[in-house]
Amino acid sequence: MRRGSDVVLTVRLTPKSARDEIEGASQLSDGRAVLKARVRAAPQDGEANAALIRLVAKALRLAPSAVRVEAGATARLKTLCLTGDPETLQQSLAELAARAVRA
């Protein structure tokens, strides 16, 4: 979803996983689309959030400073704000979700 020059992304994060990965897109029971991700970091002292930021930034070829947790810092569902060209970001997110599903 676009908001001005940013793209807002909802992520369902699973911390303390065996590996860091983006699993693909999914839909919540309320109909919202989410990107499912797993990180090895534990959900304490912001470690899982920092790992998620690094994972998303690397997958989208962004600087980590271009990704921030906007809401849900202590929840499994998080709202990320991505700064960059919205058209490019949305296309990269679509490709990322498609790649994760095929993998």
ZAMARBA-71586 format. One record per atom (N, C-alpha, C): residue in one letter; atom name; x negated, y negated, z negated. Coordinates in Angstrom, 2 decimals. Example, Ala and Ser with C-alpha at 12.3 -4.5 7.8 and 13.67 -1.06 7.14 Angstrom:
+---+----+---------+---------+---------+
| r |  a |       x |       y |       z |
+---+----+---------+---------+---------+
| A |  N |  -13.19 |    5.69 |   -7.80 |
| A | CA |  -12.30 |    4.50 |   -7.80 |
| A |  C |  -13.20 |    3.30 |   -7.80 |
| S |  N |  -12.85 |    2.25 |   -7.08 |
| S | CA |  -13.67 |    1.06 |   -7.14 |
| S |  C |  -12.90 |   -0.03 |   -7.87 |
+---+----+---------+---------+---------+
% end
This chain:
+---+----+---------+---------+---------+
| r |  a |       x |       y |       z |
+---+----+---------+---------+---------+
| M |  N |   -0.84 |    1.17 |    0.00 |
| M | CA |    0.00 |    0.00 |    0.00 |
| M |  C |   -0.89 |   -1.24 |    0.00 |
| R |  N |   -0.54 |   -2.20 |    0.80 |
| R | CA |   -1.32 |   -3.43 |    0.88 |
| R |  C |   -0.77 |   -4.48 |   -0.07 |
| R |  N |   -1.69 |   -5.23 |   -0.64 |
| R | CA |   -1.32 |   -6.39 |   -1.45 |
| R |  C |   -2.31 |   -7.48 |   -1.10 |
| G |  N |   -1.90 |   -8.40 |   -0.26 |
| G | CA |   -2.81 |   -9.43 |    0.20 |
| G |  C |   -3.91 |   -8.81 |    1.03 |
| S |  N |   -5.15 |   -9.09 |    0.66 |
| S | CA |   -6.27 |   -8.51 |    1.40 |
| S |  C |   -6.79 |   -7.23 |    0.75 |
| D |  N |   -6.10 |   -6.75 |   -0.29 |
| D | CA |   -6.51 |   -5.52 |   -0.97 |
| D |  C |   -5.57 |   -4.37 |   -0.63 |
| V |  N |   -6.05 |   -3.15 |   -0.88 |
| V | CA |   -5.23 |   -1.96 |   -0.73 |
| V |  C |   -5.09 |   -1.34 |   -2.12 |
| V |  N |   -3.87 |   -1.02 |   -2.50 |
| V | CA |   -3.59 |   -0.42 |   -3.80 |
| V |  C |   -3.36 |    1.06 |   -3.59 |
| L |  N |   -4.01 |    1.87 |   -4.40 |
| L | CA |   -3.98 |    3.32 |   -4.25 |
| L |  C |   -3.64 |    3.96 |   -5.59 |
| T |  N |   -2.68 |    4.89 |   -5.58 |
| T | CA |   -2.35 |    5.65 |   -6.79 |
| T |  C |   -3.10 |    6.97 |   -6.74 |
| V |  N |   -3.77 |    7.30 |   -7.84 |
| V | CA |   -4.58 |    8.52 |   -7.92 |
| V |  C |   -4.14 |    9.34 |   -9.12 |
| R |  N |   -4.05 |   10.65 |   -8.92 |
| R | CA |   -3.82 |   11.57 |  -10.04 |
| R |  C |   -5.16 |   12.23 |  -10.32 |
| L |  N |   -5.73 |   11.89 |  -11.46 |
| L | CA |   -7.08 |   12.33 |  -11.80 |
| L |  C |   -7.07 |   13.51 |  -12.77 |
| T |  N |   -7.89 |   14.50 |  -12.47 |
| T | CA |   -8.11 |   15.63 |  -13.38 |
| T |  C |   -9.56 |   15.55 |  -13.85 |
| P |  N |   -9.78 |   15.18 |  -15.11 |
| P | CA |  -11.15 |   15.12 |  -15.64 |
| P |  C |  -11.62 |   16.50 |  -16.10 |
| K |  N |  -12.89 |   16.59 |  -16.44 |
| K | CA |  -13.52 |   17.83 |  -16.94 |
| K |  C |  -13.32 |   18.99 |  -15.97 |
| S |  N |  -13.46 |   18.71 |  -14.68 |
| S | CA |  -13.33 |   19.72 |  -13.65 |
| S |  C |  -14.68 |   20.39 |  -13.41 |
| A |  N |  -14.69 |   21.43 |  -12.62 |
| A | CA |  -15.94 |   22.11 |  -12.28 |
| A |  C |  -16.78 |   21.30 |  -11.29 |
| R |  N |  -16.13 |   20.40 |  -10.53 |
| R | CA |  -16.86 |   19.60 |   -9.54 |
| R |  C |  -16.12 |   18.29 |   -9.27 |
| D |  N |  -16.84 |   17.35 |   -8.68 |
| D | CA |  -16.25 |   16.09 |   -8.26 |
| D |  C |  -15.73 |   16.27 |   -6.85 |
| E |  N |  -14.44 |   16.02 |   -6.63 |
| E | CA |  -13.89 |   16.15 |   -5.29 |
| E |  C |  -12.55 |   15.44 |   -5.18 |
| I |  N |  -12.24 |   15.09 |   -3.94 |
| I | CA |  -10.91 |   14.58 |   -3.62 |
| I |  C |  -10.16 |   15.73 |   -2.98 |
| E |  N |   -9.06 |   16.11 |   -3.60 |
| E | CA |   -8.31 |   17.29 |   -3.15 |
| E |  C |   -7.35 |   17.00 |   -2.00 |
| G |  N |   -6.91 |   15.77 |   -1.86 |
| G | CA |   -5.98 |   15.42 |   -0.80 |
| G |  C |   -4.81 |   14.65 |   -1.32 |
| A |  N |   -3.84 |   14.46 |   -0.46 |
| A | CA |   -2.64 |   13.69 |   -0.82 |
| A |  C |   -1.58 |   14.63 |   -1.37 |
| S |  N |   -0.73 |   14.07 |   -2.21 |
| S | CA |    0.36 |   14.82 |   -2.79 |
| S |  C |    1.51 |   13.85 |   -3.03 |
| Q |  N |    2.64 |   14.39 |   -3.42 |
| Q | CA |    3.79 |   13.55 |   -3.72 |
| Q |  C |    4.29 |   13.88 |   -5.11 |
| L |  N |    4.55 |   12.85 |   -5.90 |
| L | CA |    5.08 |   13.03 |   -7.25 |
| L |  C |    6.57 |   13.30 |   -7.18 |
| S |  N |    7.15 |   13.75 |   -8.29 |
| S | CA |    8.58 |   14.05 |   -8.31 |
| S |  C |    9.44 |   12.83 |   -8.05 |
| D |  N |    8.90 |   11.63 |   -8.31 |
| D | CA |    9.67 |   10.41 |   -8.05 |
| D |  C |    9.48 |    9.90 |   -6.61 |
| G |  N |    8.74 |   10.66 |   -5.80 |
| G | CA |    8.57 |   10.32 |   -4.39 |
| G |  C |    7.33 |    9.51 |   -4.06 |
| R |  N |    6.59 |    9.06 |   -5.08 |
| R | CA |    5.38 |    8.28 |   -4.81 |
| R |  C |    4.28 |    9.18 |   -4.26 |
| A |  N |    3.54 |    8.65 |   -3.29 |
| A | CA |    2.39 |    9.36 |   -2.74 |
| A |  C |    1.17 |    9.08 |   -3.61 |
| V |  N |    0.38 |   10.10 |   -3.87 |
| V | CA |   -0.84 |    9.96 |   -4.67 |
| V |  C |   -1.98 |   10.70 |   -4.00 |
| L |  N |   -3.18 |   10.26 |   -4.31 |
| L | CA |   -4.38 |   10.96 |   -3.90 |
| L |  C |   -4.83 |   11.76 |   -5.11 |
| K |  N |   -5.03 |   13.06 |   -4.95 |
| K | CA |   -5.45 |   13.90 |   -6.06 |
| K |  C |   -6.98 |   13.99 |   -6.08 |
| A |  N |   -7.56 |   13.76 |   -7.26 |
| A | CA |   -9.02 |   13.80 |   -7.40 |
| A |  C |   -9.39 |   14.53 |   -8.68 |
| R |  N |  -10.59 |   15.10 |   -8.65 |
| R | CA |  -11.16 |   15.79 |   -9.82 |
| R |  C |  -12.56 |   15.24 |  -10.05 |
| V |  N |  -12.92 |   15.10 |  -11.33 |
| V | CA |  -14.28 |   14.68 |  -11.69 |
| V |  C |  -14.77 |   15.54 |  -12.84 |
| R |  N |  -16.08 |   15.70 |  -12.91 |
| R | CA |  -16.68 |   16.49 |  -13.99 |
| R |  C |  -16.69 |   15.74 |  -15.31 |
| A |  N |  -16.68 |   14.44 |  -15.26 |
| A | CA |  -16.80 |   13.63 |  -16.47 |
| A |  C |  -15.61 |   13.82 |  -17.40 |
| A |  N |  -15.89 |   13.66 |  -18.69 |
| A | CA |  -14.85 |   13.76 |  -19.70 |
| A |  C |  -14.09 |   12.43 |  -19.80 |
| P |  N |  -12.84 |   12.50 |  -20.23 |
| P | CA |  -12.04 |   11.28 |  -20.32 |
| P |  C |  -12.30 |   10.51 |  -21.62 |
| Q |  N |  -13.53 |   10.12 |  -21.83 |
| Q | CA |  -13.86 |    9.36 |  -23.04 |
| Q |  C |  -14.82 |    8.24 |  -22.67 |
| D |  N |  -14.66 |    7.13 |  -23.33 |
| D | CA |  -15.52 |    5.96 |  -23.12 |
| D |  C |  -15.56 |    5.51 |  -21.66 |
| G |  N |  -14.50 |    5.76 |  -20.91 |
| G | CA |  -14.44 |    5.32 |  -19.52 |
| G |  C |  -15.27 |    6.12 |  -18.54 |
| E |  N |  -15.83 |    7.24 |  -19.00 |
| E | CA |  -16.69 |    8.05 |  -18.12 |
| E |  C |  -15.94 |    8.61 |  -16.91 |
| A |  N |  -14.74 |    9.12 |  -17.12 |
| A | CA |  -13.96 |    9.68 |  -16.01 |
| A |  C |  -13.57 |    8.59 |  -15.03 |
| N |  N |  -13.21 |    7.42 |  -15.53 |
| N | CA |  -12.86 |    6.30 |  -14.64 |
| N |  C |  -14.06 |    5.88 |  -13.80 |
| A |  N |  -15.23 |    5.79 |  -14.42 |
| A | CA |  -16.44 |    5.41 |  -13.68 |
| A |  C |  -16.77 |    6.46 |  -12.62 |
| A |  N |  -16.61 |    7.74 |  -12.96 |
| A | CA |  -16.86 |    8.80 |  -11.99 |
| A |  C |  -15.86 |    8.73 |  -10.83 |
| L |  N |  -14.61 |    8.42 |  -11.14 |
| L | CA |  -13.60 |    8.28 |  -10.10 |
| L |  C |  -13.94 |    7.12 |   -9.17 |
| I |  N |  -14.36 |    6.01 |   -9.72 |
| I | CA |  -14.74 |    4.85 |   -8.91 |
| I |  C |  -15.88 |    5.21 |   -7.97 |
| R |  N |  -16.90 |    5.90 |   -8.49 |
| R | CA |  -18.03 |    6.31 |   -7.65 |
| R |  C |  -17.58 |    7.27 |   -6.55 |
| L |  N |  -16.72 |    8.22 |   -6.89 |
| L | CA |  -16.23 |    9.21 |   -5.94 |
| L |  C |  -15.43 |    8.55 |   -4.81 |
| V |  N |  -14.50 |    7.68 |   -5.15 |
| V | CA |  -13.68 |    7.01 |   -4.14 |
| V |  C |  -14.53 |    6.08 |   -3.29 |
| A |  N |  -15.43 |    5.34 |   -3.94 |
| A | CA |  -16.30 |    4.42 |   -3.19 |
| A |  C |  -17.16 |    5.18 |   -2.18 |
| K |  N |  -17.73 |    6.29 |   -2.59 |
| K | CA |  -18.57 |    7.08 |   -1.69 |
| K |  C |  -17.74 |    7.65 |   -0.54 |
| A |  N |  -16.56 |    8.17 |   -0.85 |
| A | CA |  -15.72 |    8.77 |    0.18 |
| A |  C |  -15.25 |    7.75 |    1.21 |
| L |  N |  -15.04 |    6.51 |    0.77 |
| L | CA |  -14.56 |    5.47 |    1.68 |
| L |  C |  -15.67 |    4.57 |    2.19 |
| R |  N |  -16.90 |    4.90 |    1.84 |
| R | CA |  -18.08 |    4.11 |    2.25 |
| R |  C |  -17.96 |    2.66 |    1.80 |
| L |  N |  -17.62 |    2.49 |    0.52 |
| L | CA |  -17.51 |    1.17 |   -0.09 |
| L |  C |  -18.53 |    1.04 |   -1.20 |
| A |  N |  -18.84 |   -0.18 |   -1.56 |
| A | CA |  -19.65 |   -0.41 |   -2.75 |
| A |  C |  -18.77 |   -0.11 |   -3.96 |
| P |  N |  -19.33 |    0.47 |   -5.02 |
| P | CA |  -18.52 |    0.73 |   -6.21 |
| P |  C |  -17.84 |   -0.53 |   -6.76 |
| S |  N |  -18.44 |   -1.68 |   -6.53 |
| S | CA |  -17.83 |   -2.93 |   -7.01 |
| S |  C |  -16.56 |   -3.28 |   -6.24 |
| A |  N |  -16.31 |   -2.63 |   -5.11 |
| A | CA |  -15.10 |   -2.88 |   -4.31 |
| A |  C |  -13.93 |   -2.01 |   -4.75 |
| V |  N |  -14.15 |   -1.18 |   -5.78 |
| V | CA |  -13.10 |   -0.30 |   -6.30 |
| V |  C |  -12.95 |   -0.58 |   -7.79 |
| R |  N |  -11.72 |   -0.84 |   -8.23 |
| R | CA |  -11.53 |   -1.06 |   -9.66 |
| R |  C |  -10.23 |   -0.41 |  -10.12 |
| V |  N |  -10.22 |    0.04 |  -11.37 |
| V | CA |   -9.02 |    0.61 |  -11.97 |
| V |  C |   -8.17 |   -0.56 |  -12.42 |
| E |  N |   -7.00 |   -0.67 |  -11.81 |
| E | CA |   -6.11 |   -1.78 |  -12.13 |
| E |  C |   -5.11 |   -1.42 |  -13.22 |
| A |  N |   -4.68 |   -0.17 |  -13.26 |
| A | CA |   -3.72 |    0.29 |  -14.26 |
| A |  C |   -3.96 |    1.78 |  -14.52 |
| G |  N |   -3.61 |    2.21 |  -15.73 |
| G | CA |   -3.72 |    3.63 |  -16.07 |
| G |  C |   -5.09 |    4.05 |  -16.54 |
| A |  N |   -5.85 |    3.14 |  -17.14 |
| A | CA |   -7.21 |    3.46 |  -17.57 |
| A |  C |   -7.26 |    4.66 |  -18.51 |
| T |  N |   -6.21 |    4.87 |  -19.31 |
| T | CA |   -6.21 |    6.00 |  -20.24 |
| T |  C |   -5.21 |    7.07 |  -19.84 |
| A |  N |   -4.65 |    6.96 |  -18.65 |
| A | CA |   -3.64 |    7.93 |  -18.18 |
| A |  C |   -4.20 |    8.76 |  -17.04 |
| R |  N |   -3.50 |    9.84 |  -16.75 |
| R | CA |   -3.89 |   10.70 |  -15.64 |
| R |  C |   -3.58 |   10.03 |  -14.29 |
| L |  N |   -2.48 |    9.29 |  -14.24 |
| L | CA |   -2.12 |    8.53 |  -13.04 |
| L |  C |   -2.76 |    7.15 |  -13.13 |
| K |  N |   -3.52 |    6.80 |  -12.13 |
| K | CA |   -4.25 |    5.53 |  -12.12 |
| K |  C |   -3.91 |    4.75 |  -10.87 |
| T |  N |   -3.94 |    3.45 |  -10.99 |
| T | CA |   -3.77 |    2.57 |   -9.85 |
| T |  C |   -5.12 |    1.93 |   -9.58 |
| L |  N |   -5.64 |    2.17 |   -8.38 |
| L | CA |   -6.92 |    1.58 |   -7.98 |
| L |  C |   -6.66 |    0.45 |   -7.01 |
| C |  N |   -7.48 |   -0.57 |   -7.10 |
| C | CA |   -7.43 |   -1.69 |   -6.17 |
| C |  C |   -8.72 |   -1.63 |   -5.35 |
| L |  N |   -8.57 |   -1.55 |   -4.03 |
| L | CA |   -9.71 |   -1.44 |   -3.12 |
| L |  C |   -9.85 |   -2.76 |   -2.36 |
| T |  N |  -11.03 |   -3.34 |   -2.42 |
| T | CA |  -11.29 |   -4.60 |   -1.74 |
| T |  C |  -12.06 |   -4.33 |   -0.46 |
| G |  N |  -11.59 |   -4.90 |    0.63 |
| G | CA |  -12.22 |   -4.72 |    1.93 |
| G |  C |  -11.21 |   -5.02 |    3.01 |
| D |  N |  -11.53 |   -4.64 |    4.23 |
| D | CA |  -10.61 |   -4.84 |    5.34 |
| D |  C |   -9.44 |   -3.87 |    5.19 |
| P |  N |   -8.22 |   -4.37 |    5.00 |
| P | CA |   -7.09 |   -3.48 |    4.75 |
| P |  C |   -6.83 |   -2.46 |    5.86 |
| E |  N |   -6.98 |   -2.86 |    7.10 |
| E | CA |   -6.75 |   -1.94 |    8.22 |
| E |  C |   -7.74 |   -0.78 |    8.17 |
| T |  N |   -9.01 |   -1.11 |    7.98 |
| T | CA |  -10.06 |   -0.09 |    7.92 |
| T |  C |   -9.85 |    0.82 |    6.71 |
| L |  N |   -9.51 |    0.23 |    5.56 |
| L | CA |   -9.29 |    1.02 |    4.35 |
| L |  C |   -8.13 |    1.99 |    4.51 |
| Q |  N |   -7.03 |    1.53 |    5.08 |
| Q | CA |   -5.89 |    2.41 |    5.25 |
| Q |  C |   -6.19 |    3.55 |    6.23 |
| Q |  N |   -6.93 |    3.26 |    7.26 |
| Q | CA |   -7.32 |    4.31 |    8.20 |
| Q |  C |   -8.27 |    5.30 |    7.52 |
| S |  N |   -9.22 |    4.80 |    6.75 |
| S | CA |  -10.16 |    5.66 |    6.04 |
| S |  C |   -9.44 |    6.54 |    5.03 |
| L |  N |   -8.45 |    5.99 |    4.35 |
| L | CA |   -7.67 |    6.79 |    3.39 |
| L |  C |   -6.88 |    7.89 |    4.10 |
| A |  N |   -6.31 |    7.59 |    5.23 |
| A | CA |   -5.56 |    8.60 |    5.99 |
| A |  C |   -6.49 |    9.72 |    6.44 |
| E |  N |   -7.68 |    9.36 |    6.92 |
| E | CA |   -8.66 |   10.37 |    7.35 |
| E |  C |   -9.14 |   11.20 |    6.18 |
| L |  N |   -9.35 |   10.54 |    5.03 |
| L | CA |   -9.81 |   11.24 |    3.83 |
| L |  C |   -8.78 |   12.26 |    3.38 |
| A |  N |   -7.53 |   11.87 |    3.34 |
| A | CA |   -6.46 |   12.78 |    2.94 |
| A |  C |   -6.36 |   13.96 |    3.90 |
| A |  N |   -6.49 |   13.69 |    5.20 |
| A | CA |   -6.41 |   14.76 |    6.19 |
| A |  C |   -7.58 |   15.73 |    6.07 |
| R |  N |   -8.79 |   15.19 |    5.85 |
| R | CA |   -9.98 |   16.05 |    5.68 |
| R |  C |   -9.85 |   16.92 |    4.45 |
| A |  N |   -9.38 |   16.35 |    3.36 |
| A | CA |   -9.27 |   17.09 |    2.11 |
| A |  C |   -8.26 |   18.23 |    2.24 |
| V |  N |   -7.20 |   18.01 |    2.98 |
| V | CA |   -6.18 |   19.05 |    3.17 |
| V |  C |   -6.74 |   20.21 |    3.98 |
| R |  N |   -7.54 |   19.91 |    5.00 |
| R | CA |   -8.11 |   20.97 |    5.85 |
| R |  C |   -9.21 |   21.75 |    5.15 |
| A |  N |   -9.90 |   21.13 |    4.22 |
| A | CA |  -11.04 |   21.77 |    3.56 |
| A |  C |  -10.63 |   22.91 |    2.66 |
+---+----+---------+---------+---------+
% end
